[in-house]
Amino acid sequence: MFESLTERLQDTFKKLRGKGKLSESDIEAALREVRLALLEADVNYKVVKKFTADIKTRAVGQEVMRSLTPAQQVIKIVNEEMVNLMGSEVIKLTTSSDGPTIYLLAGLQGSGKTTAAGKLAKKFTRDGRNPLLVAADIYRPAAVNQLEILGESINVSVFSMGTDTSPVKICQAAVKHAIKNGNDPIIIDTAGRLHIDEQLMDEIKDIKKQINPTEILFVADAMTGQDAVTVAKEFNDSLDVDGIVLTKMDGDARGGAALSIKSVIGKPIKLVGVGEKLDALEEFHPDRMASRILGMGDVLTLIEKAESAIDEEKAREWEKKITEKRGLTFDDFLDQLQQIKNMGSLDQIVDMIPGMSGSNLQVDEEQLKRTEAIIKSMTIHERNNPRIINGSRRTRISKGSGTTIHDVNRLLKQFTQMNKMMRQLTDTGKGKKKKRRLKRNFPFSF
């Protein structure tokens, strides 16, 4: 995410850090680099112009010139202005206090509306709600079927009336159905449409008029950069949207849409899609996003992902095994690998660690797959008693997992060292402090 922009900005800040004091010409040179980096990232040129002007106003003042660490002070100003650019605060989805909440999703074809609808529905089921998905796209082949498959995969009801009924009537019937069956919220997946298609724009305006949605969410593909911003503005002019859902953020190496859209159309980014899985939908935090763009990581999101992915009961069981010096088994190892994978791709996790974003660290996802294959090629007895794995067993395991004997030997050695390290943690230092530290850090021990 934003890899290209992050690298350019980090190079610029590195030059600043090399200077003890900063002159106005130093700041000018740095801002010129920032300006070029943002333009290359496909950020709206008017937004770039105002952004750099605001930074300069603050950076050439006493705030920086009298600072003991002027370079850090400039970076702090850039961070704060970037947060302001994207909206300053988290704007949550609005819920209705009178009747079911209705979210109407609009946007171009191919922007990811149907998948976003499924992700949104799953988000609400995790919160204990009973959402209803509405298939109001009667034009795209198999759109209704796609939504029904999504709904089935997350155990969410889907309301559809085929493709012979008008979307307006489908939406009206869906609201009645939701009220009767206790569904709340209602998430309406509409057809993709161009803002210049008057007939289809009139149709969605009619849907808005007839059902009075709680919020209209414009779904935009972040990878299309300024095109997404331009189309969002046109939709907003016609529909007065309430917020933006940016999809495919994990594939956006530039960041133009995320940095421009709030300033250009005046509506907040509310949600971002950060992966293909149906749980890869997050609230948009401007401060965290700015931190990631500037290569400072995103510790809060990392903690939240860890808390949601790690099974506390299993963690307590692992801790008990370690503190009682029983050691962990390969089944425990496998469980931890799975829970780390549940947090998202390793590349995304690394980007959230301060100082690692844009570091070009090559994260080997295949190594995890090889490790998993090796463990699954062991018998239950071997997983619980790794010491019995002799030469012939190693040969069998390597063949069964499609790996080499060297790979098996390396894993066994790492596993032995890890268990030894865990036992040492419980034997040294002040018991309670070590135990607390072990409990806090253990889910990441592997």
Order of alpha helices (4+ residues) and beta strands (2+ residues): alpha-alpha-alpha-alpha-alpha-beta-alpha-beta-alpha-beta-alpha-beta-alpha-beta-alpha-beta-alpha-beta-beta-alpha-alpha-alpha-alpha-alpha-alpha-alpha-alpha-alpha-alpha
